[in-house]
Amino acid sequence: MADEQLRRVFPDLDLDGFWEDSEYAEATYGGGYPSDEVVVSVEAELEFRLPASYVALMRVRNGGMPRNTCCPAPSRTTWAEDHVALTAIMGIGREKECSLAGRSGSRFLIEEWGYPEIGVYFADCPSAGHDMIAFDYRECGPEGEPRVVHVDQEVDYRITVLAPDFVSFVQALRPESDYDYD
């Protein structure tokens, strides 16, 4: 059932090729597939409704490392001139360290690292916490469909819009080799 729902949301997504298999990713980001109760309780804790497309993807595989880890950016970031990179997408839950409500999840990034309270931080970057990717609810409110943004701690938490929604963000992801300038 989850596969059918995901194929409707992401008709062109290669489900078999989207995720990189990794014991580290499973131990750090993944977790059991989130029940309705877990989704509702994490949303209540974070005080934001998660995008239905993100929930659908997490119900097929609850967090981990995508194969395509680069997203085009409209302007220069501290990572690159024309894109950002991500390490992993956090799963929905509390048990894994880097799940949305885990020990190093979204609230931790806001409360301990000083990230702006714009929504939910759901993906980390290779900079070890110096930039993150978030659902930005500032324009739509906590029940709306958030934009996906890059937040760069190294430049006074500069916010760069990457995509108007999670579906567009996933569709924009490219392999690192697309940005190999050597």
Solvent accessible surface area in square Angstrom, and as a share of the most:
residue,aa,sasa,rsa
1,M,173,0.77
2,A,31,0.24
3,D,66,0.34
4,E,105,0.47
5,Q,63,0.28
6,L,0,0.00
7,R,122,0.45
8,R,160,0.59
9,V,43,0.25
10,F,2,0.01
11,P,94,0.59
12,D,130,0.67
13,L,31,0.16
14,D,91,0.47
15,L,23,0.12
16,D,130,0.67
17,G,22,0.21
18,F,14,0.06
19,W,13,0.04
20,E,71,0.32
21,D,108,0.56
22,S,30,0.19
23,E,159,0.71
24,Y,127,0.48
25,A,0,0.00
26,E,83,0.37
27,A,66,0.51
28,T,17,0.10
29,Y,5,0.02
30,G,2,0.02
31,G,21,0.21
32,G,63,0.61
33,Y,141,0.54
34,P,7,0.04
35,S,49,0.32
36,D,90,0.47
37,E,126,0.57
38,V,52,0.30
39,V,11,0.07
40,V,96,0.55
41,S,43,0.27
42,V,0,0.00
43,E,31,0.14
44,A,71,0.55
45,E,78,0.35
46,L,5,0.02
47,E,130,0.58
48,F,40,0.17
49,R,77,0.28
50,L,2,0.01
51,P,0,0.00
52,A,64,0.50
53,S,10,0.06
54,Y,0,0.00
55,V,15,0.08
56,A,2,0.01
57,L,0,0.00
58,M,0,0.00
59,R,66,0.24
60,V,35,0.20
61,R,53,0.19
62,N,6,0.03
63,G,2,0.02
64,G,1,0.01
65,M,39,0.17
66,P,3,0.02
67,R,114,0.42
68,N,55,0.28
69,T,29,0.17
70,C,2,0.01
71,C,1,0.00
72,P,56,0.35
73,A,12,0.09
74,P,103,0.65
75,S,58,0.38
76,R,150,0.55
77,T,5,0.03
78,T,76,0.44
79,W,111,0.39
80,A,18,0.14
81,E,126,0.57
82,D,51,0.27
83,H,11,0.05
84,V,0,0.00
85,A,7,0.06
86,L,3,0.01
87,T,38,0.22
88,A,0,0.00
89,I,0,0.00
90,M,3,0.01
91,G,0,0.00
92,I,3,0.02
93,G,6,0.05
94,R,95,0.35
95,E,153,0.69
96,K,52,0.22
97,E,72,0.32
98,C,19,0.11
99,S,2,0.01
100,L,0,0.00
101,A,16,0.13
102,G,11,0.11
103,R,180,0.66
104,S,24,0.15
105,G,1,0.01
106,S,1,0.01
107,R,71,0.26
108,F,68,0.28
109,L,10,0.05
110,I,15,0.08
111,E,114,0.51
112,E,123,0.55
113,W,84,0.30
114,G,44,0.42
115,Y,3,0.01
116,P,39,0.24
117,E,125,0.56
118,I,9,0.05
119,G,3,0.03
120,V,1,0.00
121,Y,0,0.00
122,F,0,0.00
123,A,0,0.00
124,D,23,0.12
125,C,5,0.03
126,P,64,0.40
127,S,32,0.21
128,A,83,0.64
129,G,11,0.10
130,H,70,0.31
131,D,4,0.02
132,M,3,0.01
133,I,0,0.00
134,A,0,0.00
135,F,0,0.00
136,D,1,0.01
137,Y,6,0.02
138,R,132,0.48
139,E,136,0.61
140,C,49,0.29
141,G,25,0.24
142,P,71,0.45
143,E,122,0.55
144,G,18,0.17
145,E,84,0.38
146,P,0,0.00
147,R,54,0.20
148,V,0,0.00
149,V,0,0.00
150,H,1,0.01
151,V,0,0.00
152,D,1,0.01
153,Q,39,0.17
154,E,105,0.47
155,V,54,0.31
156,D,131,0.68
157,Y,57,0.22
158,R,93,0.34
159,I,49,0.25
160,T,11,0.06
161,V,58,0.33
162,L,22,0.11
163,A,4,0.03
164,P,91,0.57
165,D,37,0.19
166,F,0,0.00
167,V,35,0.20
168,S,35,0.23
169,F,0,0.00
170,V,7,0.04
171,Q,91,0.40
172,A,23,0.18
173,L,5,0.03
174,R,99,0.36
175,P,51,0.32
176,E,125,0.56
177,S,84,0.54
178,D,81,0.42
179,Y,35,0.13
180,D,95,0.49
181,Y,151,0.57
182,D,174,0.90
